[in-house]
């Protein structure tokens, strides 16, 4: 048995937590897979930075409309009732608090919910934070979808971010290939473990003090 979920499995898990009727933006990269795993007939309305409400899943081979792309320039589909608008209006939706949820990738997430997802500071890094900043601060809830570890084996969950920040204290929950974490006043609390991963293993991999969600809730209620 594997010790982690693959990308599609993780996207399916994230999709299961999105409530019907929510207005949701999917960030560039792995989060775009979530669109392919929303239940048939779902009332979730997907928003794109480049000016679309009502985005559907990726098109089937041979059915690509070159005029329908998301902010990551990937081909998408439209659902009945889809609407199109100027990207300035799209950013107005983002900045005005009209999105219920955004799902973003990350380089690092701190235990206080700070997000770093646009630059590692390398010479070839992109020059600016872009719309991720507006999403991180404007959405009512921010979910992060990412691998727990970098390719070099370092934890993306950290005590304090060392990369340039996208937003401060903005992350609500982190979905990784090994577990789901809530950001609480006391740091990360593990909501769900995947495959063969254990709590002790997560503590070793991250170097952080971790609790399970039920433990964190009990501690909070006792205060």
C-alpha beads as a LAMMPS data file, in Angstrom:
LAMMPS data file: protein, C-alpha beads

223 atoms
222 bonds

1 atom types
1 bond types

-500.0 500.0 xlo xhi
-500.0 500.0 ylo yhi
-500.0 500.0 zlo zhi

Masses

1 110.0

Atoms # bond

1 1 1 0.000 0.000 0.000
2 1 1 1.286 3.448 -0.910
3 1 1 2.093 6.030 1.746
4 1 1 0.519 8.949 -0.145
5 1 1 -2.244 9.978 -2.525
6 1 1 -1.560 10.752 -6.166
7 1 1 -2.598 14.107 -7.633
8 1 1 -5.972 12.905 -8.906
9 1 1 -6.752 11.256 -5.593
10 1 1 -5.932 14.451 -3.750
11 1 1 -7.989 16.561 -6.175
12 1 1 -10.928 14.205 -5.601
13 1 1 -10.545 14.630 -1.833
14 1 1 -10.463 18.435 -2.115
15 1 1 -13.508 18.441 -4.391
16 1 1 -15.477 16.449 -1.808
17 1 1 -15.143 19.319 0.707
18 1 1 -16.468 22.083 -1.549
19 1 1 -20.089 22.895 -0.623
20 1 1 -22.770 23.208 -3.276
21 1 1 -23.443 26.795 -4.284
22 1 1 -19.901 27.962 -3.528
23 1 1 -18.088 30.369 -5.838
24 1 1 -14.575 28.950 -6.173
25 1 1 -11.317 29.899 -7.886
26 1 1 -8.815 27.151 -8.723
27 1 1 -5.194 28.280 -8.752
28 1 1 -2.673 27.460 -11.468
29 1 1 -1.099 24.003 -11.338
30 1 1 -2.418 21.022 -9.368
31 1 1 -5.584 22.812 -8.119
32 1 1 -6.966 22.903 -11.681
33 1 1 -7.492 19.122 -11.390
34 1 1 -10.258 19.737 -8.847
35 1 1 -12.597 20.777 -11.679
36 1 1 -12.434 17.243 -13.083
37 1 1 -13.582 15.678 -9.802
38 1 1 -16.602 17.749 -8.837
39 1 1 -19.704 15.508 -8.665
40 1 1 -21.949 15.415 -11.725
41 1 1 -24.686 17.993 -11.254
42 1 1 -22.715 19.905 -8.640
43 1 1 -23.858 23.472 -7.979
44 1 1 -20.265 24.665 -7.429
45 1 1 -19.527 27.676 -9.661
46 1 1 -15.908 27.954 -10.796
47 1 1 -14.365 31.384 -11.410
48 1 1 -11.272 32.196 -13.458
49 1 1 -9.009 35.223 -13.089
50 1 1 -9.142 35.871 -16.815
51 1 1 -12.893 36.472 -16.778
52 1 1 -15.245 33.502 -16.584
53 1 1 -17.889 32.146 -14.242
54 1 1 -19.212 28.641 -14.823
55 1 1 -16.009 26.881 -15.884
56 1 1 -16.318 23.138 -16.385
57 1 1 -13.808 20.273 -16.426
58 1 1 -11.033 19.790 -18.961
59 1 1 -12.326 19.034 -22.481
60 1 1 -12.255 15.563 -23.953
61 1 1 -9.585 14.926 -26.609
62 1 1 -10.624 16.441 -29.916
63 1 1 -13.133 18.827 -28.301
64 1 1 -10.847 21.733 -27.385
65 1 1 -12.209 25.233 -27.976
66 1 1 -9.121 27.491 -28.291
67 1 1 -11.150 30.445 -27.006
68 1 1 -11.873 28.720 -23.683
69 1 1 -8.853 28.741 -21.373
70 1 1 -8.241 29.312 -17.681
71 1 1 -5.692 31.655 -16.104
72 1 1 -2.999 28.993 -16.551
73 1 1 -3.711 28.902 -20.314
74 1 1 -5.116 25.367 -20.085
75 1 1 -8.138 24.425 -22.195
76 1 1 -11.398 24.252 -20.234
77 1 1 -15.096 23.808 -20.924
78 1 1 -18.112 25.957 -20.136
79 1 1 -21.179 24.826 -18.221
80 1 1 -24.760 25.956 -19.007
81 1 1 -25.196 29.528 -17.814
82 1 1 -21.491 30.400 -18.025
83 1 1 -20.666 34.108 -18.180
84 1 1 -17.680 36.073 -19.503
85 1 1 -16.361 39.489 -18.444
86 1 1 -13.316 41.752 -18.480
87 1 1 -10.436 40.625 -16.264
88 1 1 -10.729 43.886 -14.320
89 1 1 -14.240 42.826 -13.284
90 1 1 -12.852 39.409 -12.404
91 1 1 -10.308 40.992 -10.075
92 1 1 -13.070 43.130 -8.601
93 1 1 -14.863 39.913 -7.636
94 1 1 -11.667 38.572 -6.080
95 1 1 -10.774 41.726 -4.160
96 1 1 -14.356 42.459 -3.131
97 1 1 -14.787 39.285 -1.088
98 1 1 -17.229 37.662 -3.505
99 1 1 -15.427 34.302 -3.713
100 1 1 -16.304 31.750 -1.062
101 1 1 -13.154 29.741 -1.577
102 1 1 -9.915 29.621 -3.508
103 1 1 -7.638 26.609 -3.833
104 1 1 -3.967 27.447 -4.344
105 1 1 -0.650 25.674 -4.608
106 1 1 2.200 26.522 -2.249
107 1 1 5.948 26.542 -1.740
108 1 1 5.464 27.061 2.004
109 1 1 2.649 27.479 4.533
110 1 1 3.477 28.655 8.062
111 1 1 1.769 27.386 11.185
112 1 1 0.053 30.776 11.498
113 1 1 -1.455 30.468 8.010
114 1 1 0.991 32.634 6.064
115 1 1 1.262 31.589 2.410
116 1 1 4.293 31.694 0.097
117 1 1 3.445 30.419 -3.366
118 1 1 4.874 32.738 -6.005
119 1 1 8.671 32.813 -5.658
120 1 1 11.524 30.840 -4.124
121 1 1 13.876 33.769 -4.655
122 1 1 15.895 32.035 -7.377
123 1 1 17.254 34.160 -10.251
124 1 1 14.810 32.599 -12.732
125 1 1 11.738 33.090 -10.496
126 1 1 8.753 34.970 -11.869
127 1 1 9.080 38.725 -11.198
128 1 1 5.797 39.443 -9.379
129 1 1 3.145 37.851 -7.198
130 1 1 0.263 38.368 -9.634
131 1 1 -3.354 37.462 -8.885
132 1 1 -2.446 34.944 -6.178
133 1 1 -2.189 37.862 -3.735
134 1 1 -5.716 39.037 -4.520
135 1 1 -7.126 35.531 -4.190
136 1 1 -5.330 34.786 -0.928
137 1 1 -6.643 37.919 0.750
138 1 1 -9.990 38.308 -1.021
139 1 1 -11.488 34.809 -0.737
140 1 1 -13.472 33.962 2.389
141 1 1 -11.527 30.708 2.810
142 1 1 -8.179 29.635 1.342
143 1 1 -7.352 25.964 0.838
144 1 1 -3.868 24.910 -0.211
145 1 1 -3.323 21.782 -2.322
146 1 1 0.280 20.575 -2.505
147 1 1 2.732 17.779 -1.783
148 1 1 3.855 17.751 1.840
149 1 1 7.539 17.599 0.869
150 1 1 9.639 19.313 -1.772
151 1 1 11.623 17.231 -4.249
152 1 1 14.564 17.694 -1.895
153 1 1 12.604 16.208 0.998
154 1 1 11.960 19.463 2.898
155 1 1 8.575 20.117 4.506
156 1 1 6.348 22.732 2.912
157 1 1 4.656 23.172 6.279
158 1 1 6.962 25.347 8.337
159 1 1 7.116 27.340 11.538
160 1 1 7.877 30.556 9.616
161 1 1 7.970 31.080 5.849
162 1 1 11.398 31.867 4.411
163 1 1 10.132 32.630 0.895
164 1 1 8.424 35.896 -0.140
165 1 1 4.849 35.943 1.159
166 1 1 1.695 35.903 -0.923
167 1 1 -0.587 36.575 2.030
168 1 1 -0.415 36.793 5.824
169 1 1 -2.586 34.559 8.018
170 1 1 -4.824 33.694 5.080
171 1 1 -4.734 29.876 4.839
172 1 1 -7.617 27.922 6.363
173 1 1 -6.705 24.338 5.459
174 1 1 -3.884 22.465 3.708
175 1 1 -4.472 19.326 1.624
176 1 1 -1.297 17.322 1.063
177 1 1 -0.538 13.912 -0.405
178 1 1 -0.095 12.514 3.119
179 1 1 -2.696 14.305 5.252
180 1 1 -5.153 17.175 5.592
181 1 1 -4.201 19.936 8.049
182 1 1 -6.292 22.697 9.600
183 1 1 -4.628 25.966 10.579
184 1 1 -5.624 26.643 14.211
185 1 1 -4.615 29.259 16.806
186 1 1 -2.204 26.629 18.157
187 1 1 -0.658 25.697 14.809
188 1 1 -1.379 22.816 12.456
189 1 1 -3.924 20.182 13.488
190 1 1 -4.236 17.000 11.422
191 1 1 -7.785 16.472 10.176
192 1 1 -7.218 13.290 8.179
193 1 1 -4.356 10.884 7.490
194 1 1 -3.923 9.242 4.089
195 1 1 -2.804 5.720 3.237
196 1 1 -0.142 4.406 5.659
197 1 1 0.962 7.797 7.019
198 1 1 0.940 8.164 10.822
199 1 1 0.876 11.213 13.083
200 1 1 4.353 10.429 14.410
201 1 1 5.662 10.213 10.843
202 1 1 4.188 13.636 10.057
203 1 1 5.875 15.081 13.123
204 1 1 9.201 13.702 11.956
205 1 1 8.758 14.902 8.373
206 1 1 7.692 18.444 9.318
207 1 1 9.591 18.968 12.574
208 1 1 6.443 20.616 13.951
209 1 1 4.275 19.982 17.001
210 1 1 1.132 18.464 15.509
211 1 1 -2.155 17.408 17.074
212 1 1 -5.211 15.681 15.662
213 1 1 -8.245 17.909 15.074
214 1 1 -10.313 16.250 17.802
215 1 1 -7.468 16.792 20.292
216 1 1 -7.132 20.445 19.294
217 1 1 -10.894 20.961 19.631
218 1 1 -10.954 19.341 23.060
219 1 1 -8.072 21.535 24.258
220 1 1 -9.777 24.689 22.975
221 1 1 -13.094 23.801 24.626
222 1 1 -11.397 23.201 27.983
223 1 1 -9.987 26.733 28.157

Bonds

1 1 1 2
2 1 2 3
3 1 3 4
4 1 4 5
5 1 5 6
6 1 6 7
7 1 7 8
8 1 8 9
9 1 9 10
10 1 10 11
11 1 11 12
12 1 12 13
13 1 13 14
14 1 14 15
15 1 15 16
16 1 16 17
17 1 17 18
18 1 18 19
19 1 19 20
20 1 20 21
21 1 21 22
22 1 22 23
23 1 23 24
24 1 24 25
25 1 25 26
26 1 26 27
27 1 27 28
28 1 28 29
29 1 29 30
30 1 30 31
31 1 31 32
32 1 32 33
33 1 33 34
34 1 34 35
35 1 35 36
36 1 36 37
37 1 37 38
38 1 38 39
39 1 39 40
40 1 40 41
41 1 41 42
42 1 42 43
43 1 43 44
44 1 44 45
45 1 45 46
46 1 46 47
47 1 47 48
48 1 48 49
49 1 49 50
50 1 50 51
51 1 51 52
52 1 52 53
53 1 53 54
54 1 54 55
55 1 55 56
56 1 56 57
57 1 57 58
58 1 58 59
59 1 59 60
60 1 60 61
61 1 61 62
62 1 62 63
63 1 63 64
64 1 64 65
65 1 65 66
66 1 66 67
67 1 67 68
68 1 68 69
69 1 69 70
70 1 70 71
71 1 71 72
72 1 72 73
73 1 73 74
74 1 74 75
75 1 75 76
76 1 76 77
77 1 77 78
78 1 78 79
79 1 79 80
80 1 80 81
81 1 81 82
82 1 82 83
83 1 83 84
84 1 84 85
85 1 85 86
86 1 86 87
87 1 87 88
88 1 88 89
89 1 89 90
90 1 90 91
91 1 91 92
92 1 92 93
93 1 93 94
94 1 94 95
95 1 95 96
96 1 96 97
97 1 97 98
98 1 98 99
99 1 99 100
100 1 100 101
101 1 101 102
102 1 102 103
103 1 103 104
104 1 104 105
105 1 105 106
106 1 106 107
107 1 107 108
108 1 108 109
109 1 109 110
110 1 110 111
111 1 111 112
112 1 112 113
113 1 113 114
114 1 114 115
115 1 115 116
116 1 116 117
117 1 117 118
118 1 118 119
119 1 119 120
120 1 120 121
121 1 121 122
122 1 122 123
123 1 123 124
124 1 124 125
125 1 125 126
126 1 126 127
127 1 127 128
128 1 128 129
129 1 129 130
130 1 130 131
131 1 131 132
132 1 132 133
133 1 133 134
134 1 134 135
135 1 135 136
136 1 136 137
137 1 137 138
138 1 138 139
139 1 139 140
140 1 140 141
141 1 141 142
142 1 142 143
143 1 143 144
144 1 144 145
145 1 145 146
146 1 146 147
147 1 147 148
148 1 148 149
149 1 149 150
150 1 150 151
151 1 151 152
152 1 152 153
153 1 153 154
154 1 154 155
155 1 155 156
156 1 156 157
157 1 157 158
158 1 158 159
159 1 159 160
160 1 160 161
161 1 161 162
162 1 162 163
163 1 163 164
164 1 164 165
165 1 165 166
166 1 166 167
167 1 167 168
168 1 168 169
169 1 169 170
170 1 170 171
171 1 171 172
172 1 172 173
173 1 173 174
174 1 174 175
175 1 175 176
176 1 176 177
177 1 177 178
178 1 178 179
179 1 179 180
180 1 180 181
181 1 181 182
182 1 182 183
183 1 183 184
184 1 184 185
185 1 185 186
186 1 186 187
187 1 187 188
188 1 188 189
189 1 189 190
190 1 190 191
191 1 191 192
192 1 192 193
193 1 193 194
194 1 194 195
195 1 195 196
196 1 196 197
197 1 197 198
198 1 198 199
199 1 199 200
200 1 200 201
201 1 201 202
202 1 202 203
203 1 203 204
204 1 204 205
205 1 205 206
206 1 206 207
207 1 207 208
208 1 208 209
209 1 209 210
210 1 210 211
211 1 211 212
212 1 212 213
213 1 213 214
214 1 214 215
215 1 215 216
216 1 216 217
217 1 217 218
218 1 218 219
219 1 219 220
220 1 220 221
221 1 221 222
222 1 222 223
